[in-house]
Amino acid sequence: MTALPTQRILLLASFAALTPMAVDMYLPAMPGLADDLGVGMSAASYSISAFFFGVAFGQLFAGPLSDRHGRKPVIAGGLILFIAASVAAALCDSFLLLMLARVTQAFGACAATVAGRAIVRDCLDLREAARTFSLLALVGSIAPILAPMLGTLVTKFGDWRSIFQVMGGFALVVLVCQLAFMPETRSAAAESQSRSESPLRSYLTLLGNRRILGYLLAASGNSACLFTYIANSATVLMKGYGLNPFAFSLAFGANAVGLLIANQSNRHMLKSRDVETVLRRSAVSAAIMGPLFLLFALTQIGGLPFLMLLLFAGVSSTAIVQANVMAGALSVDPLRAGSTSALYGATTFAFGTLAASLAATLEYGSGSGMAFIIALGFMLCSASILLLIIQRPKSKMTGETV
């Protein structure tokens, strides 16, 4: 199948950008928000946790809905929910109402994201879907970089409420474009399948599939590496190794560039190689990275320079795995693409958050706790690809795998 038109790629990227925008854009206004609503900064940070909670669990509802009722109405409904919640957040006068608005925002954002991933599966074959997911990651990775800058700019002309107004305005533009340019892509067969079973039955069927389970475990291990790095790198590099904020921003930016390069490299490799071949190489890479991170966790050998090198190589490699396992998971059961997308998103998000929290409890500033959890993530990813995903050759006599 050919690539999607540019306007649809931009729409899919805008769906994916909703979550990082909703998280990162209002971070610069957190002190003002806390003062205005009469809560401390630590309490104000719970509004971020509430959003993460909504994203993780909202996907499990949005996926089956997109299989049954279609991608387009679920995306439109999610965007409307996001807009309404943004307006409510801008008008609220209590922290409890803000928390409710944030959870509602998360439900809206994840509905668009889940259905967007299913659209890629509906329209493209496995290889082109993997290339598209890498492209979306390239475009979507700009959002976490620009969102805090935009939030800071907005606060120069308004307050924290203005940031939620901008979020709602952005979602409104996306909604209008989606209704105008994004056609329905879910098949009649997928609708029929969805109406014949409950969402729970759909999820149990998917989890009983060996390859889907492999993709979920590989993606979960991969997400554990990335989430652990994002959540703990500031503590390790600035508090543990004494980097100033500017030096840390350079290091963090370098790893972000590594992600961009890796996504582009994946798109290039998939022109001449199939997804399974690229995943096999990723499994070998992860099998090497895991012991190296474990070595650092146990010995701190090489100090900061070696840790920085490991982080650059490890973080960059996660981009290639993520795009290919996402496309692979969605290719296994086309009639349950929405449910697969939801299960994929909820599992990786929950597993990544858990891994990041566990690393924080083990971390004392040297990077050992962070490195240990990243090592386990790489090992899980490699084992899942090699043991559950990669197809073993078939016997010429029996036709069965050996």
C-alpha positions as CSV (number, residue, x, y, z in Angstrom):
1,M,0.0,0.0,0.0
2,T,1.2,3.5,-0.7
3,A,1.9,6.1,1.9
4,L,-0.8,8.3,3.4
5,P,-1.4,11.8,2.0
6,T,0.5,14.6,3.8
7,Q,-2.7,16.1,5.3
8,R,-3.6,12.9,7.0
9,I,-0.1,12.4,8.3
10,L,-0.3,15.9,9.8
11,L,-3.6,15.1,11.3
12,L,-2.3,11.9,12.8
13,A,0.7,13.8,14.2
14,S,-1.6,16.4,15.8
15,F,-3.6,13.6,17.5
16,A,-0.4,12.2,18.9
17,A,0.7,15.7,20.0
18,L,-2.3,16.3,22.2
19,T,-0.9,14.3,25.1
20,P,2.5,15.9,25.3
21,M,1.0,19.3,24.8
22,A,-1.5,18.8,27.7
23,V,1.4,17.6,29.9
24,D,4.3,19.9,29.0
25,M,2.6,23.2,28.0
26,Y,1.4,24.2,31.4
27,L,4.4,23.2,33.4
28,P,5.9,26.7,33.3
29,A,2.6,28.0,34.9
30,M,2.5,25.5,37.7
31,P,3.6,28.0,40.4
32,G,0.9,30.5,39.4
33,L,-1.7,27.7,39.2
34,A,-0.8,26.5,42.7
35,D,-1.0,30.0,44.2
36,D,-4.3,30.8,42.5
37,L,-6.0,27.6,43.6
38,G,-4.5,27.7,47.1
39,V,-2.5,24.5,47.0
40,G,1.2,23.7,47.3
41,M,3.4,22.8,44.4
42,S,3.5,19.1,45.4
43,A,-0.3,19.0,45.4
44,A,-0.4,20.8,42.1
45,S,1.8,18.1,40.5
46,Y,-1.0,15.7,41.2
47,S,-2.9,17.2,38.2
48,I,-0.1,15.7,36.0
49,S,-0.6,12.3,37.7
50,A,-4.3,12.6,37.2
51,F,-3.8,13.2,33.5
52,F,-1.4,10.1,33.2
53,F,-4.0,8.0,35.0
54,G,-6.7,9.1,32.5
55,V,-4.4,8.4,29.5
56,A,-3.5,4.9,30.7
57,F,-7.0,3.7,31.4
58,G,-9.0,5.7,29.0
59,Q,-7.4,3.9,26.1
60,L,-9.0,0.6,27.2
61,F,-12.5,2.2,26.5
62,A,-11.6,4.1,23.4
63,G,-10.1,1.2,21.5
64,P,-13.2,-1.1,21.4
65,L,-15.4,1.9,20.7
66,S,-13.4,2.7,17.6
67,D,-13.8,-0.9,16.4
68,R,-17.6,-0.8,16.9
69,H,-18.5,2.7,16.0
70,G,-15.6,3.8,13.7
71,R,-12.4,5.8,14.0
72,K,-13.9,9.1,12.9
73,P,-16.6,9.5,15.5
74,V,-14.3,8.3,18.3
75,I,-11.7,10.9,17.3
76,A,-14.3,13.6,17.0
77,G,-15.8,12.7,20.3
78,G,-12.4,12.6,22.0
79,L,-11.5,16.1,20.6
80,I,-14.9,17.5,21.7
81,L,-14.2,16.1,25.2
82,F,-10.7,17.6,25.2
83,I,-12.1,21.0,24.2
84,A,-14.8,20.9,26.8
85,A,-12.4,19.9,29.5
86,S,-9.9,22.6,28.5
87,V,-12.6,25.2,28.8
88,A,-13.6,23.8,32.2
89,A,-10.0,23.8,33.4
90,A,-9.7,27.5,32.3
91,L,-12.8,28.4,34.3
92,C,-12.5,26.3,37.4
93,D,-12.1,27.9,40.8
94,S,-11.1,24.8,42.8
95,F,-8.3,22.3,42.6
96,L,-10.7,19.4,42.7
97,L,-12.5,20.7,39.6
98,L,-9.2,21.1,37.9
99,M,-8.3,17.4,38.6
100,L,-11.6,16.3,37.1
101,A,-11.0,18.5,34.1
102,R,-7.5,17.0,33.6
103,V,-8.8,13.4,33.7
104,T,-11.5,14.3,31.2
105,Q,-8.8,15.9,29.0
106,A,-6.8,12.7,29.2
107,F,-9.8,10.6,28.1
108,G,-10.3,12.9,25.1
109,A,-6.6,12.9,24.1
110,C,-6.1,9.2,24.3
111,A,-9.3,8.5,22.3
112,A,-7.7,10.5,19.4
113,T,-4.4,8.7,19.8
114,V,-5.8,5.2,20.0
115,A,-8.0,5.6,16.9
116,G,-5.2,7.4,15.1
117,R,-2.9,4.3,15.5
118,A,-5.8,2.1,14.2
119,I,-6.2,4.3,11.1
120,V,-2.5,3.6,10.2
121,R,-3.2,-0.1,10.4
122,D,-6.5,0.2,8.4
123,C,-4.7,2.0,5.5
124,L,-1.2,0.5,5.3
125,D,0.6,-2.8,5.2
126,L,3.1,-3.8,7.9
127,R,6.2,-2.2,6.5
128,E,4.6,1.1,5.5
129,A,2.8,1.2,8.8
130,A,6.2,0.9,10.6
131,R,7.7,3.7,8.4
132,T,4.6,5.9,9.1
133,F,4.9,5.4,12.9
134,S,8.6,6.4,12.7
135,L,7.5,9.5,10.7
136,L,4.8,10.3,13.3
137,A,7.4,10.0,16.0
138,L,9.6,12.5,14.1
139,V,6.8,15.0,13.9
140,G,5.3,14.3,17.3
141,S,8.7,14.6,19.1
142,I,8.6,18.3,18.3
143,A,5.6,18.8,20.6
144,P,7.4,18.1,24.0
145,I,10.2,20.5,22.9
146,L,7.9,23.4,21.8
147,A,5.1,23.0,24.4
148,P,7.0,24.4,27.4
149,M,8.3,27.2,25.3
150,L,4.8,28.0,24.1
151,G,3.5,27.8,27.6
152,T,6.1,30.3,28.8
153,L,5.2,32.6,25.9
154,V,1.4,32.4,26.7
155,T,2.0,33.3,30.4
156,K,3.7,36.5,29.3
157,F,0.4,37.7,28.0
158,G,-1.9,35.9,30.3
159,D,-2.0,33.4,33.2
160,W,-2.3,29.6,33.6
161,R,-5.9,29.7,32.5
162,S,-4.8,31.1,29.1
163,I,-2.7,28.0,28.5
164,F,-5.8,25.8,28.8
165,Q,-7.6,28.2,26.4
166,V,-4.8,27.7,23.9
167,M,-5.0,23.9,24.3
168,G,-8.8,24.0,23.6
169,G,-8.2,26.3,20.6
170,F,-5.7,23.9,19.1
171,A,-8.0,20.9,19.6
172,L,-10.8,22.9,17.9
173,V,-8.7,23.5,14.8
174,V,-7.8,19.8,14.7
175,L,-11.4,18.8,15.1
176,V,-12.5,21.0,12.1
177,C,-9.6,19.6,10.0
178,Q,-10.4,16.0,11.0
179,L,-14.1,16.3,10.1
180,A,-13.1,17.8,6.8
181,F,-10.2,15.7,5.7
182,M,-10.1,12.4,7.6
183,P,-12.4,9.7,6.1
184,E,-13.7,6.6,8.0
185,T,-11.2,3.7,7.6
186,R,-12.6,0.9,9.8
187,S,-13.9,-2.0,7.8
188,A,-17.4,-3.5,7.9
189,A,-15.8,-6.8,9.0
190,A,-14.1,-5.1,12.0
191,E,-17.5,-3.6,13.0
192,S,-19.2,-6.9,12.7
193,Q,-16.5,-8.6,14.8
194,S,-16.7,-5.9,17.5
195,R,-20.4,-6.2,17.8
196,S,-20.2,-10.0,18.2
197,E,-18.1,-9.9,21.3
198,S,-17.6,-7.8,24.5
199,P,-14.5,-5.6,24.9
200,L,-13.3,-8.0,27.7
201,R,-13.6,-10.9,25.4
202,S,-11.7,-9.1,22.7
203,Y,-8.9,-8.3,25.1
204,L,-8.7,-11.8,26.3
205,T,-8.5,-13.1,22.8
206,L,-5.7,-10.7,22.0
207,L,-3.7,-11.6,25.1
208,G,-4.1,-15.3,24.2
209,N,-2.2,-14.7,20.9
210,R,1.5,-15.5,21.3
211,R,2.7,-12.9,18.8
212,I,0.6,-10.1,20.2
213,L,1.8,-11.0,23.7
214,G,5.4,-10.9,22.4
215,Y,4.8,-7.4,20.9
216,L,3.3,-6.2,24.1
217,L,6.1,-7.5,26.3
218,A,8.8,-6.1,23.9
219,A,7.1,-2.7,23.8
220,S,6.7,-2.7,27.6
221,G,10.4,-3.4,28.1
222,N,11.2,-0.7,25.6
223,S,8.9,1.7,27.3
224,A,10.4,0.9,30.7
225,C,13.8,2.0,29.3
226,L,12.5,5.3,27.9
227,F,10.2,6.2,30.8
228,T,12.9,5.4,33.3
229,Y,15.3,7.7,31.5
230,I,12.8,10.6,31.2
231,A,11.7,10.4,34.8
232,N,15.1,9.9,36.5
233,S,17.7,11.6,34.3
234,A,17.4,15.0,35.8
235,T,17.9,13.7,39.3
236,V,20.9,11.5,38.3
237,L,22.7,14.0,36.1
238,M,22.0,17.2,38.0
239,K,21.8,16.1,41.6
240,G,24.1,13.0,41.3
241,Y,26.7,14.3,38.9
242,G,26.4,18.0,39.4
243,L,25.4,19.1,35.9
244,N,23.9,22.6,35.8
245,P,20.5,23.1,34.1
246,F,22.1,24.3,30.9
247,A,24.5,21.3,30.7
248,F,21.6,19.0,31.4
249,S,19.4,20.6,28.7
250,L,22.2,20.0,26.2
251,A,22.5,16.3,27.3
252,F,18.8,15.8,27.1
253,G,18.6,17.6,23.8
254,A,21.4,15.4,22.4
255,N,19.4,12.3,23.3
256,A,16.3,13.8,21.7
257,V,18.4,14.3,18.5
258,G,19.4,10.7,18.8
259,L,15.7,9.7,18.8
260,L,15.1,11.8,15.7
261,I,18.1,10.2,13.9
262,A,17.0,6.7,14.9
263,N,13.4,7.3,13.6
264,Q,14.7,8.5,10.3
265,S,17.2,5.6,10.1
266,N,14.3,3.2,10.7
267,R,12.3,4.7,7.8
268,H,15.4,4.3,5.6
269,M,16.1,0.7,6.6
270,L,12.5,-0.4,6.0
271,K,12.8,0.6,2.3
272,S,14.9,-2.5,1.7
273,R,14.3,-4.7,4.7
274,D,11.2,-6.2,6.3
275,V,10.0,-5.4,9.8
276,E,11.1,-8.8,11.2
277,T,14.6,-8.3,10.0
278,V,14.9,-4.9,11.6
279,L,13.4,-6.3,14.8
280,R,15.9,-9.1,14.9
281,R,18.7,-6.6,14.8
282,S,17.0,-4.6,17.5
283,A,16.9,-7.7,19.7
284,V,20.6,-8.2,19.3
285,S,21.2,-4.6,20.1
286,A,19.0,-4.8,23.2
287,A,20.8,-8.0,24.2
288,I,24.1,-6.0,24.2
289,M,22.7,-2.9,25.8
290,G,21.1,-4.7,28.7
291,P,24.4,-6.2,30.2
292,L,26.2,-2.9,29.6
293,F,23.7,-1.0,31.6
294,L,23.8,-3.8,34.3
295,L,27.6,-3.5,34.4
296,F,27.3,0.2,35.1
297,A,24.5,-0.3,37.7
298,L,26.8,-2.7,39.6
299,T,30.1,-1.0,39.2
300,Q,29.6,2.6,37.9
301,I,32.5,1.9,35.6
302,G,33.5,4.8,33.4
303,G,31.5,7.3,35.5
304,L,29.5,10.1,33.8
305,P,31.1,9.8,30.3
306,F,30.3,6.1,30.0
307,L,26.8,6.7,31.4
308,M,26.2,9.5,28.9
309,L,27.3,7.2,26.0
310,L,25.1,4.4,27.2
311,L,22.1,6.7,27.5
312,F,22.6,8.1,24.0
313,A,22.8,4.7,22.4
314,G,20.1,3.2,24.5
315,V,17.6,6.0,24.2
316,S,18.1,6.3,20.5
317,S,17.6,2.5,20.0
318,T,14.1,2.6,21.6
319,A,12.7,4.6,18.7
320,I,13.4,1.8,16.2
321,V,11.8,-0.8,18.5
322,Q,8.8,1.2,19.3
323,A,7.7,1.9,15.7
324,N,8.2,-1.6,14.5
325,V,6.6,-3.4,17.5
326,M,3.6,-1.1,17.3
327,A,3.1,-1.8,13.6
328,G,3.7,-5.5,14.2
329,A,1.1,-5.7,17.0
330,L,-1.5,-4.0,14.9
331,S,-0.9,-6.3,12.0
332,V,-1.7,-9.5,13.8
333,D,-5.5,-9.1,14.1
334,P,-6.9,-6.5,11.7
335,L,-10.4,-7.0,12.9
336,R,-9.5,-5.9,16.4
337,A,-7.1,-3.1,15.5
338,G,-8.7,-0.6,17.8
339,S,-8.6,-2.9,20.8
340,T,-5.0,-3.9,19.9
341,S,-4.1,-0.2,19.8
342,A,-5.7,0.4,23.2
343,L,-4.1,-2.6,24.8
344,Y,-0.7,-1.6,23.4
345,G,-1.0,1.9,24.7
346,A,-2.4,1.1,28.1
347,T,0.2,-1.7,28.7
348,T,3.2,0.3,27.6
349,F,2.2,3.4,29.5
350,A,1.4,1.5,32.7
351,F,4.5,-0.6,32.5
352,G,6.7,2.4,31.7
353,T,5.3,4.4,34.6
354,L,5.8,1.5,37.0
355,A,9.4,1.0,35.9
356,A,10.1,4.7,36.3
357,S,8.7,4.8,39.8
358,L,10.7,1.7,40.8
359,A,13.9,3.2,39.5
360,A,13.2,6.3,41.5
361,T,13.0,4.2,44.7
362,L,16.3,2.5,43.9
363,E,18.2,5.6,42.8
364,Y,20.6,7.4,45.1
365,G,22.2,9.7,42.6
366,S,24.9,7.5,41.0
367,G,22.6,6.3,38.2
368,S,22.8,2.7,39.4
369,G,19.0,2.4,40.1
370,M,18.1,4.0,36.7
371,A,20.7,1.8,34.9
372,F,19.5,-1.3,36.6
373,I,15.8,-0.9,35.5
374,I,16.9,0.1,32.0
375,A,19.0,-3.1,31.9
376,L,16.0,-5.2,32.8
377,G,13.9,-3.4,30.2
378,F,16.3,-4.1,27.4
379,M,16.6,-7.8,28.4
380,L,12.8,-8.2,28.5
381,C,12.6,-6.5,25.1
382,S,15.3,-8.7,23.5
383,A,13.9,-11.9,24.9
384,S,10.3,-11.1,23.8
385,I,11.4,-10.4,20.3
386,L,13.6,-13.5,19.9
387,L,11.3,-16.0,21.7
388,L,7.8,-14.8,21.0
389,I,7.8,-12.5,17.9
390,I,10.4,-13.7,15.4
391,Q,9.0,-16.6,13.4
392,R,11.0,-19.8,13.6
393,P,11.7,-21.6,10.3
394,K,9.2,-24.3,9.3
395,S,10.2,-27.9,8.8
396,K,10.2,-28.9,5.2
397,M,8.6,-32.3,6.1
398,T,5.9,-31.3,8.5
399,G,5.4,-27.6,7.8
400,E,5.4,-26.9,11.5
401,T,7.8,-24.6,13.3
402,V,10.9,-26.1,14.8
